Amino acid sequence: MPIRKEDSDRSGNCQPGTIVDTEIVVPQEFDFYLQSHASPLGTARPTHYHVLLNEAKFPVDAIQNLTYKLCHLSVRCNLTISHVTPVHYAHHIANQAKHFVMWDGASSGRSGSSAY
């Protein structure tokens, strides 16, 4: 929550684009909280991101900025979403895929078979 009133939006939430990467994160890990969206009604919840591997040696600010910008790319919503768009699409595809796959509970360790 914002400490000062002028740092908050109309609902009392943090401003969209607020990043917290000190104090409440694990110092030994590369993680951060991003409040990417506004919530005109109710409480907006930030998303907690963990960077597992940074092979390209991107600066911290560049990764956080890219993450924020990826929250604006959803074609299903004309507003900013709470998490990055590729994750949103993967979640949607996984929910749709469950309607096309039949799981055999009797098999031992098999992943499933196609419904077609």
C-alpha distances in whole Angstrom, upper triangle without the diagonal:
4,6,9,10,12,9,8,11,13,11,8,6,6,10,12,14,11,12,11,14,15,14,13,16,19,21,24,23,22,19,15,12,13,11,14,14,13,13,15,15,13,10,10,10,10,14,15,18,21,24,27,29,30,33,33,31,29,27,23,22,24,23,20,21,23,21,19,22,23,21,23,26,26,30,29,26,26,22,20,19,16,19,22,25,27,25,25,29,30,28,30,33,33,32,35,37,37,40,42,43,44,44,47,46,49,49,48,46,46,43,45,47,47,48,50
4,6,7,9,6,6,9,12,11,8,7,6,9,12,13,10,12,11,15,15,14,14,17,21,22,25,24,23,20,17,14,14,12,15,15,14,14,16,17,15,12,12,13,13,16,17,20,23,25,28,31,30,34,33,31,29,26,23,21,24,23,20,20,23,21,19,22,24,21,23,27,27,30,30,27,26,22,20,20,18,20,23,26,29,27,27,31,32,30,32,35,35,35,38,40,40,42,45,45,47,47,50,49,52,52,52,49,49,46,48,50,50,50,53
4,7,9,7,8,12,14,14,10,10,9,12,15,16,13,14,13,16,15,15,15,18,22,23,26,26,25,22,19,17,17,15,18,19,17,18,19,20,18,15,16,16,16,19,20,23,25,27,31,33,32,36,36,33,31,28,24,23,26,26,22,23,26,24,22,25,27,25,26,30,31,34,34,30,30,26,24,24,22,24,27,30,32,31,31,34,35,34,36,39,39,38,41,43,44,46,48,49,51,50,53,52,55,55,54,51,52,49,51,53,53,54,56
4,6,5,7,11,13,13,10,11,10,12,15,17,14,16,16,19,18,18,19,21,25,26,29,29,27,25,21,19,19,17,19,19,17,18,18,20,19,17,17,18,18,22,23,25,28,30,33,35,34,38,37,35,32,29,26,24,27,27,23,24,27,26,23,26,28,26,27,31,31,34,34,31,30,26,24,25,23,25,28,31,34,32,32,36,37,36,37,40,41,40,43,45,46,48,50,51,53,52,55,54,58,58,57,54,55,52,53,55,55,56,58
4,5,6,8,10,11,8,10,10,11,15,17,15,17,18,21,21,21,21,24,28,29,32,31,29,27,23,20,19,17,19,18,16,16,16,17,17,15,16,18,18,22,24,26,29,31,35,37,36,40,39,37,34,31,28,26,28,28,25,25,28,26,23,26,28,25,26,30,31,33,33,29,28,24,23,24,23,25,28,30,34,32,32,35,37,35,37,40,40,40,42,45,45,47,49,50,52,52,55,54,58,58,58,55,55,52,53,55,55,55,57
4,6,8,10,12,9,11,10,10,14,15,14,17,18,21,21,21,22,25,28,29,32,31,29,27,23,20,19,16,18,17,15,16,16,18,18,17,17,19,19,22,24,26,29,31,35,36,35,38,37,35,32,29,27,24,26,27,23,23,26,25,22,24,27,24,24,28,29,32,32,28,26,23,22,23,22,25,27,29,33,32,31,35,36,35,36,40,40,40,42,45,46,47,50,51,53,53,56,55,59,59,59,56,56,53,54,56,55,55,57
4,7,10,11,9,9,7,7,11,12,10,13,14,17,18,18,19,21,25,25,29,27,25,23,19,17,15,13,15,15,13,15,15,17,17,15,14,16,15,19,20,22,25,27,31,32,31,35,34,32,29,26,23,20,23,23,20,19,23,21,18,21,23,21,22,26,27,29,29,26,25,21,19,21,19,22,24,26,29,29,28,31,33,32,33,37,37,37,39,42,43,44,47,48,50,50,53,52,56,56,55,52,52,49,50,52,52,52,54
4,7,8,5,5,5,6,9,12,10,13,15,18,19,19,19,21,25,26,30,28,26,23,19,16,15,12,13,13,10,11,12,14,13,12,11,14,14,17,20,22,25,27,31,33,32,36,35,33,30,27,24,22,24,24,20,20,23,21,18,20,23,20,21,24,25,28,27,24,22,19,17,18,17,20,23,25,28,27,26,30,32,30,31,35,35,35,37,40,40,42,44,45,48,47,51,50,54,54,53,51,51,47,48,50,50,50,52
4,6,5,6,6,6,9,12,12,15,17,21,22,23,22,24,28,29,32,30,28,25,21,18,16,12,13,11,8,9,8,11,12,11,11,14,14,18,21,23,26,28,32,34,33,36,35,34,31,29,26,23,25,25,21,20,23,21,18,20,22,19,19,23,23,25,25,21,20,16,15,17,16,19,22,24,27,26,25,28,30,29,30,33,34,33,35,38,39,40,43,44,46,46,50,49,53,53,53,50,50,47,48,49,48,48,50
4,6,7,10,9,12,15,15,19,20,24,25,26,25,27,31,32,35,33,31,28,24,21,19,15,16,13,10,9,7,9,10,11,12,15,17,20,23,26,29,32,35,37,36,40,39,38,34,32,30,27,29,28,25,24,26,24,21,23,24,21,21,24,24,26,25,22,20,17,17,18,18,22,24,26,29,28,27,30,32,30,31,34,35,34,36,39,40,41,43,45,47,47,51,50,54,54,54,52,52,48,49,50,49,49,51
4,6,9,10,12,15,15,18,19,23,24,24,23,25,29,31,34,32,30,26,23,19,17,14,15,12,9,7,6,7,7,8,9,12,15,18,21,24,28,30,33,36,36,39,38,37,34,32,29,27,29,28,24,24,26,24,21,23,24,21,21,24,24,26,25,21,20,17,17,17,16,20,23,25,28,27,25,28,30,28,29,32,33,32,34,37,37,38,41,42,44,45,48,47,51,51,51,49,49,46,46,48,47,47,49
4,7,9,12,15,13,16,17,21,21,21,20,23,26,28,31,30,28,25,21,18,16,13,15,13,10,9,9,10,9,8,9,12,14,18,20,23,26,29,32,35,34,38,37,36,33,31,28,26,28,27,23,23,26,23,20,23,24,21,22,26,25,28,27,23,23,19,18,18,17,20,23,25,29,27,26,29,31,29,30,34,34,33,36,38,38,40,43,44,46,46,49,48,52,52,52,49,49,46,47,49,48,48,51
4,6,9,11,10,13,14,18,19,19,18,20,23,25,28,26,25,21,18,14,13,9,11,10,8,7,9,10,9,6,6,9,10,14,16,19,23,25,28,31,31,34,34,32,29,28,24,22,24,23,20,20,22,20,17,20,21,18,19,22,22,25,24,21,20,17,15,15,13,17,20,22,25,24,22,26,28,26,27,31,31,30,33,35,35,37,40,41,43,43,46,45,49,49,49,46,46,43,44,46,45,45,48
4,6,8,7,10,11,14,16,17,16,17,21,23,26,24,22,19,15,12,10,7,9,9,8,9,11,13,12,9,8,9,9,13,15,17,21,23,26,28,28,31,31,29,26,24,21,19,21,20,16,17,19,17,14,17,19,16,17,21,22,25,24,21,20,17,14,15,13,16,18,21,24,23,22,25,27,26,27,30,31,31,33,35,36,38,40,41,43,43,46,46,49,49,49,46,46,43,44,46,45,46,48
4,6,6,10,12,15,17,19,18,19,23,24,27,25,22,20,16,13,10,7,8,8,7,10,11,14,14,12,10,11,11,14,16,18,21,23,27,28,27,31,30,28,25,23,20,18,19,19,15,15,17,16,13,15,17,15,15,19,20,23,23,19,18,14,12,14,13,15,17,20,23,22,22,25,27,26,27,30,31,31,33,35,36,38,40,41,44,44,47,47,50,50,50,47,47,43,44,46,45,46,48
4,6,9,12,15,18,20,19,19,23,24,26,24,21,18,15,12,8,6,5,5,6,9,11,14,14,12,9,11,9,12,14,16,19,21,24,26,25,28,27,26,23,21,19,16,17,17,13,12,14,13,9,11,13,11,11,15,16,19,19,16,15,11,9,10,10,12,14,16,19,19,18,21,23,23,24,27,28,28,30,32,33,35,37,38,41,41,44,44,48,48,47,44,44,40,41,43,42,43,44
4,6,10,13,15,18,17,17,21,22,24,21,18,16,12,10,7,6,5,7,9,13,15,18,18,15,12,12,10,11,13,14,17,18,22,23,22,25,24,23,19,17,15,12,13,13,9,9,11,10,7,9,12,10,11,15,16,20,20,18,17,13,10,11,10,12,13,15,18,18,18,21,23,23,24,27,28,28,30,32,34,36,37,38,41,41,44,44,48,47,47,43,43,40,41,43,42,43,44
4,7,10,12,14,14,15,18,19,22,19,17,14,10,8,6,5,7,9,10,13,16,18,17,14,11,11,9,11,12,13,16,18,21,23,22,25,24,23,20,18,14,12,14,14,10,10,13,12,9,12,15,13,15,18,20,23,23,21,20,16,13,14,12,13,15,18,20,20,20,23,25,24,26,29,29,30,32,34,35,37,39,40,42,42,45,45,48,48,47,44,44,41,42,44,44,44,46
4,6,9,12,12,11,15,15,18,16,13,11,7,6,5,6,8,12,14,16,19,21,20,16,13,12,9,10,10,11,13,14,18,20,19,22,22,20,17,15,11,10,12,11,8,9,12,10,9,13,14,13,16,19,20,24,25,22,22,19,15,15,13,13,14,18,20,19,20,23,24,24,26,28,29,29,32,33,34,37,39,39,41,41,44,43,47,46,45,42,42,39,41,43,43,44,46
4,6,8,8,8,12,12,15,14,12,9,6,5,7,9,11,14,16,18,21,22,20,17,14,13,9,10,9,11,12,14,18,20,19,23,23,21,18,16,12,12,14,13,10,13,15,13,12,16,17,16,19,22,23,27,27,25,25,22,18,18,15,15,17,20,22,20,22,25,25,25,27,30,30,31,33,35,35,38,40,40,42,41,44,43,47,46,45,41,42,39,41,44,44,45,47
4,7,7,6,9,9,12,10,9,7,5,6,9,12,14,17,19,21,25,26,24,20,18,15,12,12,10,10,11,12,15,17,16,20,20,18,16,13,10,10,13,12,10,13,15,13,14,17,18,18,21,23,25,29,29,27,28,24,21,20,17,16,17,21,22,21,23,26,26,26,28,31,30,31,34,35,36,39,40,40,42,41,44,43,46,45,44,41,41,39,41,43,44,45,47
4,6,6,8,8,11,11,10,9,8,9,12,14,17,20,22,24,27,28,25,22,20,17,14,15,13,13,13,15,18,19,19,22,23,20,18,16,12,13,16,15,13,16,19,17,17,21,22,22,24,27,29,32,33,31,31,28,24,23,20,20,21,25,26,24,26,29,29,29,32,34,33,34,37,38,39,42,44,43,45,44,46,45,48,47,46,43,44,41,43,46,47,48,50
4,6,8,8,12,13,13,11,10,11,14,16,19,22,23,24,27,28,25,22,20,18,15,16,14,15,15,17,20,22,22,25,26,23,22,19,16,17,20,19,17,20,22,20,20,24,25,24,27,30,31,35,35,33,33,29,26,25,22,22,23,27,28,26,28,31,31,30,33,35,35,36,39,40,40,43,45,44,46,44,47,46,49,48,46,43,44,42,44,47,48,49,52
4,7,9,12,12,12,10,9,9,13,14,18,20,22,22,26,26,23,19,18,15,13,13,11,13,13,16,18,21,21,25,26,24,22,20,17,18,21,19,16,20,22,19,19,23,24,22,26,28,29,33,32,31,31,28,24,23,20,19,21,25,26,24,25,29,28,27,30,33,32,32,36,36,37,40,41,41,42,41,43,42,45,44,43,40,41,39,41,44,45,46,49
4,6,9,8,8,6,7,8,12,15,18,20,22,24,27,27,25,21,19,16,13,12,9,10,10,12,14,17,18,21,23,20,19,18,14,16,18,16,14,18,19,17,18,22,22,21,25,27,28,31,31,30,31,28,24,22,19,18,20,23,24,22,24,27,26,25,29,31,30,31,34,35,35,38,40,39,41,39,41,40,43,42,40,37,39,36,39,42,42,44,46
4,6,6,8,7,9,11,15,18,21,24,26,27,30,31,28,24,22,19,16,15,12,12,10,12,13,16,17,20,22,20,19,18,15,17,20,17,16,20,21,19,20,24,24,24,27,29,30,34,34,32,34,31,27,25,22,20,21,25,25,23,25,28,27,26,30,32,30,32,35,35,35,39,40,39,41,39,41,40,42,41,39,36,38,35,38,41,42,44,47
4,6,8,9,10,13,17,20,22,26,28,29,33,33,31,27,25,22,19,18,14,14,12,13,14,16,16,20,21,18,18,16,14,16,19,17,16,20,21,20,21,25,25,25,28,30,32,35,36,35,35,32,29,27,24,23,23,27,27,25,28,31,29,29,33,34,33,35,38,38,38,42,43,42,44,42,44,43,45,44,42,39,40,38,41,44,45,47,49
4,7,9,12,15,19,22,24,27,30,32,35,36,33,29,27,24,21,19,15,14,12,12,12,13,14,17,19,17,17,16,14,17,19,17,17,21,22,21,23,26,25,26,29,31,32,36,36,36,37,34,30,28,25,23,24,27,27,25,28,30,29,29,32,34,32,34,37,37,37,41,42,41,42,40,42,41,44,42,40,36,38,36,39,42,43,46,48
4,6,9,13,16,19,21,25,27,29,33,33,31,27,25,21,18,16,12,11,8,8,9,10,12,15,17,15,15,15,12,15,17,14,15,18,19,17,19,22,22,23,26,27,29,32,33,32,33,31,27,25,22,20,20,23,23,21,24,26,25,25,29,30,29,31,34,33,34,37,38,37,39,37,39,39,41,40,37,34,35,33,36,39,40,42,44
4,7,11,13,17,18,22,25,27,30,31,29,26,23,20,16,14,11,9,6,5,7,9,9,13,14,12,12,11,9,12,13,11,11,15,15,14,16,19,19,19,23,24,26,29,30,29,30,28,24,22,20,17,17,21,20,19,22,24,23,24,27,28,27,29,32,32,33,36,37,36,39,37,40,39,42,40,38,35,36,33,36,39,39,41,43
4,7,10,14,15,19,21,23,27,28,26,22,19,16,13,11,7,5,4,6,9,11,12,16,17,15,14,13,10,12,14,11,10,14,14,12,14,17,17,17,21,22,23,27,27,26,27,25,21,19,16,14,15,18,18,17,19,22,21,21,25,26,25,27,30,30,31,34,35,35,37,36,38,37,40,39,38,34,35,32,35,37,38,40,42
4,7,10,12,15,18,20,23,25,23,19,16,13,10,8,6,5,7,9,12,14,14,18,18,17,15,14,10,11,13,10,8,12,13,11,12,15,15,15,18,20,22,25,26,24,25,22,18,17,14,13,14,17,18,17,19,22,21,21,24,26,26,27,30,31,31,34,36,36,38,37,40,39,42,41,40,36,37,34,36,39,39,41,43
4,7,9,12,15,16,20,21,19,15,12,10,6,5,4,6,9,11,15,17,17,21,21,20,18,16,13,13,15,12,9,12,14,11,11,14,15,13,17,19,20,24,24,22,23,19,16,14,11,11,13,16,18,16,17,20,21,20,23,25,25,26,28,30,30,33,35,35,37,36,39,38,42,41,40,37,37,34,36,39,39,40,42
4,6,9,12,14,17,19,17,14,11,9,5,5,7,8,11,13,16,18,18,22,21,20,18,16,13,12,13,11,8,10,11,8,7,11,12,10,13,16,17,21,21,19,19,16,12,11,9,9,10,14,16,15,15,19,20,19,21,24,24,25,27,29,30,32,34,34,37,36,40,39,43,42,41,38,38,35,36,39,38,39,41
4,6,8,10,14,15,14,11,8,7,4,6,9,11,14,17,20,22,22,25,25,24,21,20,16,15,16,15,11,12,14,11,9,12,13,10,12,16,16,20,20,17,17,14,10,10,7,9,11,14,17,16,16,19,20,20,21,24,25,25,27,29,30,32,34,35,38,37,41,40,44,43,43,40,40,36,38,40,39,40,42
4,7,10,13,15,15,13,9,9,7,8,11,12,16,17,20,22,22,25,24,23,20,19,17,15,15,14,11,10,11,9,6,9,10,7,9,12,13,16,16,14,14,10,7,7,6,7,9,12,15,14,14,17,19,18,19,22,23,24,26,28,29,31,33,34,37,37,40,40,44,43,43,40,39,36,37,39,38,38,40
4,7,10,12,12,11,7,9,8,10,14,15,19,20,24,26,25,28,27,27,24,23,20,18,19,17,14,14,15,12,9,11,12,8,9,13,13,15,15,12,12,8,5,6,6,9,11,13,16,15,14,17,19,18,19,22,24,23,25,28,29,30,33,34,36,37,40,40,44,44,44,41,40,37,37,39,38,38,40
4,6,9,10,9,7,9,10,13,16,18,22,24,27,29,29,32,31,31,27,26,23,21,22,21,17,17,18,16,13,14,15,12,12,15,15,18,17,13,13,9,8,9,9,12,15,16,20,19,17,20,23,21,22,25,26,26,27,30,31,32,35,36,39,39,43,42,46,46,46,44,43,40,40,42,40,41,42
4,5,6,6,5,9,11,14,17,20,23,26,29,31,31,34,34,33,30,29,26,24,25,24,20,20,21,19,16,18,18,14,15,18,17,19,18,14,14,11,10,10,10,14,17,18,21,20,18,21,23,21,22,25,26,25,27,30,30,32,34,36,38,38,42,41,45,45,46,43,43,39,40,41,40,40,42
4,7,8,9,12,15,17,21,23,27,30,33,35,35,38,37,37,33,32,29,27,28,27,24,23,24,22,19,20,21,17,17,20,19,21,19,16,15,12,13,13,14,17,20,21,24,23,21,24,27,25,24,28,29,28,29,33,33,34,37,38,41,41,44,44,48,48,49,46,46,42,43,44,43,42,44
4,7,9,12,15,18,21,24,28,31,33,36,36,40,39,39,35,34,31,30,30,29,26,26,27,24,21,23,23,19,20,22,21,22,20,17,17,14,15,15,14,18,21,22,26,24,22,25,27,24,24,28,29,27,29,32,32,33,36,37,39,40,43,43,46,47,47,45,45,42,42,43,42,42,44
4,7,10,13,16,19,22,26,29,32,35,35,38,38,38,35,34,30,29,30,28,25,25,27,24,21,23,23,20,21,23,22,24,22,19,19,16,16,15,14,18,21,22,26,24,21,25,26,24,24,28,28,26,29,32,31,33,36,37,39,39,42,41,45,45,46,44,44,40,41,42,42,41,44
4,6,10,13,16,19,23,26,28,31,32,35,35,35,32,31,27,26,27,25,22,23,24,21,19,21,22,18,20,22,21,24,22,19,20,16,15,14,12,15,19,21,24,22,20,24,25,23,23,27,27,26,28,31,31,32,35,36,38,38,41,40,44,44,44,42,42,39,39,42,41,41,43
4,7,10,13,16,20,22,25,28,28,32,32,31,28,27,24,22,24,22,18,19,20,17,15,18,18,14,16,19,18,21,20,17,17,14,12,11,9,12,15,17,20,18,17,21,22,20,21,25,25,24,27,29,29,31,34,35,37,36,40,39,43,43,43,40,40,37,38,40,39,39,41
4,7,10,13,16,19,22,25,26,29,29,29,26,25,22,21,22,20,17,18,19,16,14,17,17,14,16,19,18,22,20,18,19,15,13,11,8,10,14,16,19,16,16,19,20,18,20,23,23,22,25,28,28,30,32,33,35,34,37,37,40,40,40,37,37,34,35,38,37,38,40
4,7,10,13,16,19,22,22,26,26,25,22,21,18,17,19,16,13,15,16,13,11,15,15,12,15,18,18,21,20,18,19,16,13,11,7,9,12,15,17,15,15,19,19,18,20,23,23,23,26,28,28,30,33,33,35,34,38,37,41,40,40,37,37,34,35,37,37,38,40
4,6,10,13,16,19,19,23,23,23,20,20,17,16,17,14,12,14,14,11,11,14,13,11,14,16,16,20,19,18,19,16,13,10,7,6,9,13,14,12,12,16,16,15,18,20,20,20,23,25,25,28,30,30,32,32,35,34,38,37,36,33,34,30,32,34,34,35,37
4,7,10,13,16,17,21,21,21,19,18,15,16,17,14,11,14,15,11,12,16,15,13,17,19,19,23,22,21,23,20,16,14,10,9,11,15,16,13,14,18,17,16,19,22,21,22,25,26,26,29,31,31,33,32,35,34,37,37,36,32,33,30,32,34,35,36,38
4,7,9,12,13,17,18,17,15,15,12,13,14,11,9,13,12,9,11,14,13,13,16,18,18,22,22,21,23,20,17,15,12,9,10,13,14,12,14,17,16,16,19,21,20,22,25,25,26,29,31,30,33,31,34,34,37,36,35,31,32,29,31,33,34,35,37
4,6,9,11,14,16,15,14,15,12,14,15,11,11,14,14,11,14,17,15,16,19,20,21,25,25,25,26,24,20,18,15,13,13,16,15,13,16,19,17,18,21,22,21,23,26,26,27,30,31,31,33,31,34,34,37,35,34,30,31,28,31,33,34,36,38
4,6,7,11,12,12,11,12,10,12,12,9,10,13,12,11,14,16,15,16,20,20,22,25,26,26,27,25,21,20,17,14,13,16,15,14,17,19,18,19,22,23,23,25,27,27,28,32,32,32,34,33,35,35,38,36,35,31,32,29,31,34,34,36,38
4,7,10,12,12,13,14,13,16,15,12,14,17,16,14,17,19,18,19,23,23,24,27,28,28,30,28,24,22,20,17,16,18,17,15,19,20,18,20,23,23,22,25,27,27,28,31,32,31,33,31,34,33,36,34,32,29,29,27,30,32,33,35,37
4,6,9,9,10,12,12,15,14,12,14,17,15,15,18,20,18,20,23,23,25,28,29,30,31,29,26,24,22,19,17,20,18,17,21,22,20,22,25,25,24,27,29,29,30,33,33,32,35,33,36,36,38,36,34,30,31,28,31,33,34,37,38
4,6,5,7,9,10,13,12,9,12,15,13,14,17,18,17,20,22,22,25,28,29,29,30,29,25,24,23,19,17,20,18,18,22,23,21,23,26,26,26,29,31,31,32,35,35,35,37,36,39,39,41,39,37,34,34,31,34,36,36,39,40
4,5,8,11,13,15,14,12,16,17,16,16,20,20,19,22,25,24,26,29,31,31,32,31,28,27,26,22,20,22,20,20,24,24,23,25,28,28,28,31,32,31,33,37,36,35,38,37,39,40,42,40,38,34,34,32,34,36,36,39,40
4,6,9,11,14,11,11,14,15,14,15,18,18,18,21,23,23,25,28,30,30,31,30,27,26,25,22,19,21,19,21,24,24,23,26,29,28,29,32,33,33,35,38,37,37,40,39,42,42,45,42,41,37,37,34,37,38,38,41,42
4,6,9,12,10,10,13,15,14,15,18,19,19,22,24,24,27,30,32,32,32,30,27,27,25,22,20,22,21,22,25,26,26,28,30,30,31,34,35,35,37,40,40,39,42,41,44,44,47,44,43,39,39,36,39,41,41,43,44
4,6,8,6,6,10,11,10,12,15,15,16,19,21,21,24,27,29,29,29,27,24,24,23,20,18,20,19,20,23,24,24,26,29,29,30,32,34,34,36,39,39,39,42,41,44,44,47,45,43,40,40,37,39,41,41,43,44
4,6,5,7,9,10,11,13,14,16,17,19,21,22,25,28,30,29,29,27,24,24,23,20,19,21,21,22,25,26,26,28,30,31,32,34,36,36,38,41,41,41,44,43,46,46,49,47,46,42,42,39,42,43,43,46,47
4,5,5,6,9,10,11,13,14,16,17,20,21,24,27,29,28,28,25,22,22,20,18,17,20,20,20,23,25,25,26,29,30,30,32,34,35,37,39,40,40,43,42,45,45,48,46,44,41,41,38,40,43,42,45,46
4,6,5,6,8,10,11,12,14,16,17,19,22,26,27,26,25,23,20,20,19,17,16,19,20,20,23,25,25,26,29,30,31,33,35,35,37,40,41,41,44,43,46,46,49,48,47,43,43,40,42,44,44,45,47
4,5,5,6,8,10,10,12,14,16,17,20,24,26,25,24,22,19,19,19,17,15,17,18,19,21,23,23,25,27,28,29,31,33,34,36,38,39,39,42,42,45,45,48,47,45,42,42,38,40,42,41,43,45
4,5,5,6,9,10,10,13,15,16,19,22,24,23,23,21,18,17,16,14,12,15,15,16,18,20,20,22,24,25,26,28,30,30,32,35,36,36,39,38,41,42,45,43,42,38,38,35,37,39,38,40,41
4,5,5,6,9,10,11,14,15,18,21,23,21,21,19,15,15,14,12,11,14,15,16,18,20,20,21,24,25,26,28,30,31,32,35,36,36,39,39,42,42,45,44,43,39,39,36,38,40,39,41,42
4,5,5,6,9,10,12,14,17,20,22,20,19,17,14,15,14,13,12,14,16,17,18,20,21,22,24,26,27,29,30,31,33,36,37,37,40,40,44,44,47,46,45,41,41,38,39,41,40,42,43
4,5,5,6,9,10,11,14,18,20,19,18,17,14,14,14,12,9,11,12,14,16,17,18,20,22,23,24,26,28,29,31,33,34,34,38,38,41,41,45,43,42,39,38,35,36,38,37,39,40
4,5,5,7,9,11,13,17,18,17,17,15,12,11,11,8,6,9,11,11,13,15,16,17,19,21,22,23,25,26,28,30,31,32,35,35,38,39,42,40,40,36,36,33,34,36,35,36,38
4,5,5,7,10,12,16,17,15,15,13,9,10,9,8,7,10,12,13,14,16,18,18,20,22,23,24,26,28,30,32,33,34,37,37,40,41,44,43,42,39,39,35,36,38,37,38,40
4,5,6,7,11,14,16,14,14,12,9,10,11,10,8,9,12,13,14,16,18,19,20,22,23,25,26,28,30,32,33,34,37,37,41,42,45,44,43,40,39,36,37,38,37,38,39
4,5,6,8,12,14,13,13,12,9,9,10,8,5,6,8,10,11,12,14,15,16,18,20,21,22,24,26,28,29,30,33,34,37,38,41,40,40,36,36,32,33,34,33,34,35
4,6,7,11,12,10,11,9,6,5,7,6,4,6,9,10,9,11,14,14,15,17,19,20,21,23,25,27,28,30,33,33,37,37,41,40,40,37,36,32,33,34,33,34,35
4,6,9,11,9,8,7,5,7,9,9,8,7,11,13,11,13,16,17,17,19,21,22,23,25,27,28,30,31,34,35,39,40,43,42,43,39,38,35,35,36,34,35,36
4,6,9,9,8,9,8,9,11,11,8,6,9,11,10,11,14,15,15,17,19,20,20,23,25,26,27,29,32,33,37,38,42,41,41,38,36,33,33,34,32,32,33
4,5,6,7,8,8,7,11,10,9,6,9,10,8,8,12,13,12,14,17,17,17,20,22,23,24,26,30,31,34,36,39,38,39,36,34,31,31,31,29,30,30
4,6,7,9,10,11,14,14,12,9,11,13,11,10,14,15,13,14,18,18,17,20,22,23,24,26,30,31,35,36,40,39,40,37,35,32,31,31,29,29,29
4,7,9,10,10,13,13,13,10,12,13,10,9,13,13,11,13,16,15,15,18,20,20,22,24,28,29,33,34,38,37,39,36,34,30,30,30,28,27,28
4,5,7,8,11,12,12,10,13,14,11,12,15,15,13,16,19,18,18,21,23,23,25,27,30,32,36,37,40,40,41,38,37,33,33,33,31,31,32
4,7,9,13,14,14,12,15,17,14,15,18,18,17,19,22,21,22,25,27,27,29,31,34,36,39,40,44,44,44,42,40,36,36,37,34,34,35
4,6,10,12,12,12,15,16,13,15,19,18,17,20,22,22,23,26,27,28,30,32,35,36,40,40,44,44,44,42,40,37,37,38,36,36,37
4,7,9,9,9,13,14,12,14,17,17,17,20,21,21,22,25,27,28,30,32,34,35,39,39,43,43,43,40,39,35,36,37,35,36,37
4,6,7,8,11,11,9,11,14,13,14,17,18,18,20,22,24,25,27,28,31,32,35,36,39,39,39,36,36,32,32,34,32,33,34
4,7,9,12,10,9,13,14,13,14,18,18,18,20,23,24,26,28,29,31,31,35,35,38,38,38,35,35,31,32,34,33,33,35
4,6,9,7,7,10,12,11,13,15,16,17,19,21,22,24,26,27,29,29,33,33,36,36,36,32,32,28,29,31,30,31,33
4,6,6,6,9,10,11,13,15,16,17,19,20,22,24,26,26,29,29,33,33,37,36,36,32,32,28,29,31,30,31,32
4,5,5,6,9,10,10,12,14,15,16,18,20,22,23,24,28,28,32,33,36,35,35,32,31,27,28,29,27,28,30
4,5,5,6,9,10,10,12,14,15,16,19,21,21,22,25,26,29,30,34,32,32,29,28,24,25,26,25,26,27
4,5,5,6,9,10,11,12,14,15,17,19,20,21,24,24,27,28,31,30,30,27,26,22,23,25,24,25,27
4,6,5,6,9,10,11,13,14,16,18,19,20,23,24,28,28,32,31,31,28,27,24,24,25,24,25,26
4,5,5,6,9,10,10,12,15,16,17,18,22,23,26,27,31,30,31,28,26,22,22,23,22,22,24
4,5,5,6,9,10,10,13,15,16,16,19,20,23,24,28,27,27,24,22,19,19,20,19,21,22
4,6,5,6,9,10,11,14,15,16,19,19,22,23,27,26,26,24,22,19,19,20,20,20,22
4,5,5,6,9,10,12,13,15,18,19,23,24,27,27,28,25,24,20,20,20,19,19,21
4,5,5,6,9,10,11,12,16,17,21,22,26,25,26,23,21,17,17,17,16,16,18
4,5,5,7,9,10,11,14,14,18,19,22,22,23,20,18,14,14,15,14,15,17
4,6,6,8,10,11,13,14,18,19,23,22,24,22,20,16,16,17,15,15,18
4,5,6,7,10,13,14,18,20,23,23,25,23,20,17,15,16,14,13,15
4,5,5,6,10,12,15,17,21,20,21,19,17,13,12,12,10,11,13
4,5,5,8,9,13,14,18,18,20,18,16,12,11,11,10,10,13
4,6,8,10,14,16,19,19,22,20,18,15,13,12,10,9,11
4,7,10,13,16,19,18,21,19,16,14,11,10,7,6,8
4,6,10,12,15,15,17,16,13,10,7,6,5,5,8
4,7,9,12,12,15,14,12,10,6,6,6,6,9
4,6,9,9,11,11,9,7,5,6,9,9,13
4,5,6,9,10,8,8,6,7,10,11,14
4,6,8,9,9,10,9,11,14,14,18
4,7,9,9,11,10,12,16,16,19
4,6,6,9,9,11,14,16,18
4,6,9,10,13,17,19,21
4,6,9,12,16,18,21
4,6,8,12,15,17
4,7,10,13,16
4,7,9,12
4,6,9
4,5
4
